[in-house]
Amino acid sequence: MTESLPENLPEAAGTTVNLSLISHTNAGKTTLARTMLGRDIGEVRDAAHVTDLASGHVLVQAGGDTLMLWDTPGFGDTARLVDRLRKSGNPIGWFLTQVWDRFRERPLWSSQQAVKNARDQADVILYLVNAAEDPAAAAYVALEMDVLAWIGKPVLILLNQMGSPKADTGGEAERWADHLARYPFVRGVLPLDAFARCWVQEGVLLDRVQPLLPEDKRPAMERLAARWRELNRARFEASMAAIASQLAAAARDSEKVGDGDWRSELSATIKGGRGESKEVKTAMAALSERLAIGTAQSTETMIELHGLDGKAARKVLERLGKDYHRGEKTPEGFSAILGAMTTGAVTGLAADVMAGGLTLGGGMIVGGILGALGAGGLAKGINMARGEDGSSLRWSGEFFRGITGAALLRYLAVAHFGRGRGQWEEGEHPDFWQAEVEKVVGENGPALDRIRKDARDAGEAAVTERLRTLLVQMGETLLGRLYPEARGVLGGEG
């Protein structure tokens, strides 16, 4: 039985760097491999030894150079495995010559396949662990360290199953690093959750791999890491461009209303009291509907850019809808206006999901606006101004800042989505994300205000470009603060 090689593997004109994902059984290797590759491979089930053959996949190519990621079977029945290895003078050599029954001796069969891949293919071994466990209490860890020592390749520890993103993962990394410090082949510990990681963390991993490689493979790895950063940087900038297009439309948007006592009509309409204007309500609903459509389009673009389709895309939409519906209580008047839209949109979302389509429902969008602004922001969400051509409604500066923050939060949710999702049901939208987003938006508030103010008289392309440039800077700042160790990965526009 041989390992599974990827289809369409180009001729080996350059250098191939191999990374092997190894762990105790059922630790999430295949899920992490899917996330890093951006495509579905293998089978993911909550059971041991689902993967029983190693399979190699192209992570990135640069010219003739190739970076391969190997998904391997998990170590199983480690105590029996190590006991048998210790009885041999040549543990790994002896182990690989044994004939195990693939079905009756499945733990040993799987372990043999993993060891074979690590010995024959790996330049660096990525050993995945359950970060929630106490490494001192997990008996299999020490046993599997013995196996890795016999293999004799450099090892990076990846912390999986960390739950929702945390502001500080230093404690978990330090705990594992301290426990494994006695193993000289362990060359680092990195958080990289299969369900809630971000691309910049993967960039840190590639940077850590390079110095662990044989000298002759390091130049190729530098080229491969640069290509990987180029591709992911382009996706990040395209996401910011999609948001910029949506925000530019909102900044320029307005809805004419008739003359009259419009200040009192607007106030009454927002509060839902007597004297509310049907014309103002209609104008507000029209603005809201166009904003919802624009938000849906930018979200769908980001989902496509991140290679999420089918089940993964629907999962993103479901999670976005649930998270953004945690908004604060809103004024009854404006809520009532948007309520019909919300109800209808949620129904639409459910229908979209059942139909397997990617059409976005508007429930999450309206919910996102409410959640991002809260009652105070919403009440100030619409400005009315009298111009030479009469009065018109448009989004206020405060509201514009709010939807900018909501858009950045949506980007974080999409960029952190891991394939094979299903276990991470809480904290999709961690509180510290909100705080960091608000901080970045506040720091750039004057610039956002200037763009919004100029938007009425500027062309759409000019407004979009000014917003794109600003959003790229804001996004870099945001990711750099969430992942300080990844600032070198972010690069910049120069």
Secondary structure as GFF3:
##gff-version 3
##sequence-region A 1 494
A	DSSP	beta_strand	16	23	.	.	.	ID=ss1
A	DSSP	alpha_helix	29	37	.	.	.	ID=ss2
A	DSSP	beta_strand	55	62	.	.	.	ID=ss3
A	DSSP	beta_strand	65	71	.	.	.	ID=ss4
A	DSSP	alpha_helix	78	86	.	.	.	ID=ss5
A	DSSP	alpha_helix	91	97	.	.	.	ID=ss6
A	DSSP	alpha_helix	106	120	.	.	.	ID=ss7
A	DSSP	beta_strand	124	130	.	.	.	ID=ss8
A	DSSP	alpha_helix	139	151	.	.	.	ID=ss9
A	DSSP	beta_strand	155	160	.	.	.	ID=ss10
A	DSSP	alpha_helix	170	179	.	.	.	ID=ss11
A	DSSP	beta_strand	186	191	.	.	.	ID=ss12
A	DSSP	alpha_helix	199	209	.	.	.	ID=ss13
A	DSSP	three_ten_helix	210	212	.	.	.	ID=ss14
A	DSSP	three_ten_helix	215	217	.	.	.	ID=ss15
A	DSSP	alpha_helix	218	252	.	.	.	ID=ss16
A	DSSP	beta_strand	255	257	.	.	.	ID=ss17
A	DSSP	alpha_helix	262	271	.	.	.	ID=ss18
A	DSSP	alpha_helix	278	305	.	.	.	ID=ss19
A	DSSP	alpha_helix	310	324	.	.	.	ID=ss20
A	DSSP	alpha_helix	332	355	.	.	.	ID=ss21
A	DSSP	alpha_helix	363	379	.	.	.	ID=ss22
A	DSSP	beta_strand	382	387	.	.	.	ID=ss23
A	DSSP	beta_strand	390	395	.	.	.	ID=ss24
A	DSSP	alpha_helix	397	415	.	.	.	ID=ss25
A	DSSP	alpha_helix	431	443	.	.	.	ID=ss26
A	DSSP	alpha_helix	445	455	.	.	.	ID=ss27
A	DSSP	alpha_helix	460	482	.	.	.	ID=ss28
A	DSSP	three_ten_helix	484	486	.	.	.	ID=ss29
A	DSSP	alpha_helix	487	490	.	.	.	ID=ss30
###
